[in-house]
Amino acid sequence: MIAFMIRRLAQALIVIFIISLIGFAIKQSVGDPVRELTGISVSAEERQEFREKLGLNDPWYVQYGRFLGHTLQGDLGTSFFYKRPATEVILEKAPATLELVFVSSLIIILFSVPLGVFSAIRPDHFFSRLLMGGSIVGVSIPVFLTAIMMVYIFSIKLGWFPSYGRGELVMLGGWGTGLLTVDGWMHILMPSVALSSIMLPLFIRLIRAEMMEVLESEYIKYAWAKGLSSRRVWFVHAFKNTLLPVITVGGVQLGVTIAFTILTETVFQWQGLGFMFMEAVERSDAPLLVAYLMFVGVVMVGVNTIVDLIYGLVNPTIRIAGVK
Amino acid sequence: MKKQLVLVVLLLAAMVGFAQAKTLKLAMDADPVSLDPHVQLSGGMLQYSHLVFDPLVRWTRETTIEGRLAERWERLDPKRVRFYLRKGVKFHSGNELTADDVVWTVNRLKQSVDFKGIFEPFETPVKVDKYTVDLVTKVPYPLLLNTATYIFPMDSKFYSGTDEKGMDKSAINKTGYSFANENASGTGRYIVTERQQGVKVVFEAFEGYWDKKSPGNVDKIVLTPIKNDATRVAALLSGDVDFIMPVPPQDMDRIERAPGVKLVTMSGTRIITFQLNQKRVEAFRNPKVRQAIVYAVNNAGIAKKLMKGRATAAAQNSPKGYLGHNPDLKPRYDLKKARQLMKEAGYGKGFEVSMIAPNNRYVNDEKIAEAVASMLGKIGIKVNLKTMPKAQYWDQFDQQVADIQMIGWHSDTEDTGNFFEFLLMCPNKETGYGQYNSGNYCNEEIDRLTLAAQSETDMAKRTAMLRKMEKIAYDEAAFVPLHWQDLSWAGKENLRIAEIVNVMNFPYFGDLVIE
């Protein structure tokens, strides 16, 4: 177990190192931050001087060396736009994104499990067919379109939900949460539904397919033959084994969800990491960009590690290398 | 009993207070990048400056100049204008505005990377007495008043000394901490009471504001930056915000039709153009080819169809209302003539060129470039167009990677000369003139006239010079003029928007009336 953790940690460090290299490589091509920081009529000479002051004229390996040096001291650089340390900005924006991902994961779990199981048990039921047809449509509509349509229907036409932002926040230490007020929940509902709109149909289909396969297996047939109650067969014997692939896919999809937060957050002006990332790209705010990429790298490695550990717990026949 | 009565009275007073306190929920595409008005010269920062500070003088809706902190002014000689300051004006800190603050502010402007260019002609101002100050220029300078619209006096006592980190309070820092980035004391109607960068800024009315005559009745402004066009419009239509700017052109009709909200537009001053690089393409050195291109471009059609009538087709740089606007110059579109000119120039068979344009900088920039490319195709010029986001565009523009490049320009001084200094004078690294002249058009007479107009204080003579410059550029087809973008704002019906907007595109929210 410990050996496994150590190996994972080493992997994480390598991943972060590679991400920082890639981040540095692309930062040159997202544009010139000096342009973003100065008015258009500033002379070329002034700009050059300013660039020199920021150290942007040095060869990239010199800049990268300087960056690594600072990083080892825990300083990921100062955001050009926010004029504050990038880590501070990211930590301030992270709660918004985490809450969004949390609520949409909740929606996915609450709906995909019963719906998936139902459509596996009663594949010919009218409702199951409707669900399968509907899920194709759900998967095919891009998130931003779903989001804009929701704003149009529920904010403009019906006026039920606010169209943007996080609403009233309660500060818990450094964590600004919207989950403790009614206003906050009104604001988070539409973005999290929009965000789950891609994953939810996917998970319903996944659970259905897995469950159907398991229901065909020998040991389930044996359970039936033994005369176990249908509830016990479905939920204890079949469902538990259905979960295995679902957990793996879920772990991978969490990363994809983070990518989709960029779209959702942009449409709903949700002040989280995805929105911050989009803005940083537009403003060529390189230090913030690189810091964000590294942060996401850490999260992804962390999530995958946890998924691997849970996997071992759920299915004792699978042993992770190094775990004895 | 007595206690209860007091409570009731207090409650009533509070209710009356609530009824009167008007809040404006404002959504713009960006929020101020800093609280320091000198850190960046941009529309958003000037907008902020008008809320928290006050300029010496400002532009009116009719492009004339009215006094704000300066009650009146007089030109003593071609190099000197005397300003008489309003007495008893208080900064938010409680300090009184004096001539010292004006001197201090101009000196700080001269240190700012973004503003030092505009204030280059200025000497250190001379304090005459506590409420009188002379602005002095190195040479006779006709645009002194135009430039004074950028002087928002700062509280020199407040910004002097060192802060708790031991740093100079007056320091200007674009990329990190400075006292002025996070603290402000101006004379403006509003004080920033809460600010989360990129999330929201709350402005609340300053008790001691000097302008008691202003009709404005907004006590609190909550500014939320909403970057996405569709979200901004949705926020207005759903009633979550009261006022939005800018208004995306594709949604204008919808806002006009929607109940409860209204759209206000006015003709803008930003000219959109293409420059034809004579260094890269030999054909562009021939005035006939350049004329042929101008004749081939149906810019009135672009303004009408592509811009849906929300733009004015142009034949010159200067919009109506500028001194140099030459009323004789009309858009020319004549395909037959264009083809004939190409033949006369010896390019009857046409040629191939490259073109670049941004895709998120100007209204419909990408579509305009596509339209122009296909129009040039009709006279045999095959255009290879590449568009890119503005973050990458300007580097490419500076390197002159393409034969035809798009640029839009707004004159910082609201004066004709500025267009020529940046876009049409011979490029010169030493003087910095022609910084954005990627066409490499060079005409000694234009250079001579532009420089002469800079120090001509006789308005009639100056007007004639500026008009002549426009005429030369027109005759020589120095560049391809397209149109001036309209400015637009939208808000709820009970806002008197039309009274506070102006061609500079920063509505004076201090004067806004909510009915």
Chai-1 contact restraints between the chains, C-beta under 6 A:
chainA,res_idxA,chainB,res_idxB,connection_type,confidence,min_distance_angstrom,max_distance_angstrom,comment,restraint_id
A,G31,B,A391,contact,1.0,0.0,6.0,A-B,restraint_1
A,G31,B,Q392,contact,1.0,0.0,6.0,A-B,restraint_2
A,D32,B,D395,contact,1.0,0.0,6.0,A-B,restraint_3
A,R35,B,W394,contact,1.0,0.0,6.0,A-B,restraint_4
A,L37,B,K174,contact,1.0,0.0,6.0,A-B,restraint_5
A,T38,B,D114,contact,1.0,0.0,6.0,A-B,restraint_6
A,G39,B,L41,contact,1.0,0.0,6.0,A-B,restraint_7
A,G39,B,D114,contact,1.0,0.0,6.0,A-B,restraint_8
A,S41,B,G117,contact,1.0,0.0,6.0,A-B,restraint_9
A,S41,B,D412,contact,1.0,0.0,6.0,A-B,restraint_10
A,V42,B,D114,contact,1.0,0.0,6.0,A-B,restraint_11
A,S43,B,G432,contact,1.0,0.0,6.0,A-B,restraint_12
A,E46,B,V113,contact,1.0,0.0,6.0,A-B,restraint_13
A,T78,B,G176,contact,1.0,0.0,6.0,A-B,restraint_14
A,F80,B,T175,contact,1.0,0.0,6.0,A-B,restraint_15
A,Y82,B,Q197,contact,1.0,0.0,6.0,A-B,restraint_16
A,K83,B,G176,contact,1.0,0.0,6.0,A-B,restraint_17
A,K83,B,N181,contact,1.0,0.0,6.0,A-B,restraint_18
A,I148,B,A230,contact,1.0,0.0,6.0,A-B,restraint_19
A,V151,B,A234,contact,1.0,0.0,6.0,A-B,restraint_20
A,S155,B,A234,contact,1.0,0.0,6.0,A-B,restraint_21
A,S155,B,S238,contact,1.0,0.0,6.0,A-B,restraint_22
A,I156,B,A234,contact,1.0,0.0,6.0,A-B,restraint_23
A,I156,B,L237,contact,1.0,0.0,6.0,A-B,restraint_24
A,I156,B,S238,contact,1.0,0.0,6.0,A-B,restraint_25
A,P162,B,D240,contact,1.0,0.0,6.0,A-B,restraint_26
A,S163,B,A234,contact,1.0,0.0,6.0,A-B,restraint_27
A,S163,B,A235,contact,1.0,0.0,6.0,A-B,restraint_28
A,S163,B,S238,contact,1.0,0.0,6.0,A-B,restraint_29
A,S163,B,D240,contact,1.0,0.0,6.0,A-B,restraint_30
A,Y164,B,T231,contact,1.0,0.0,6.0,A-B,restraint_31
A,Y164,B,A235,contact,1.0,0.0,6.0,A-B,restraint_32
A,T266,B,N228,contact,1.0,0.0,6.0,A-B,restraint_33
A,V267,B,N228,contact,1.0,0.0,6.0,A-B,restraint_34
A,V267,B,T231,contact,1.0,0.0,6.0,A-B,restraint_35
A,Q269,B,I226,contact,1.0,0.0,6.0,A-B,restraint_36
A,Q269,B,T231,contact,1.0,0.0,6.0,A-B,restraint_37
A,Q271,B,V199,contact,1.0,0.0,6.0,A-B,restraint_38
A,S284,B,A391,contact,1.0,0.0,6.0,A-B,restraint_39
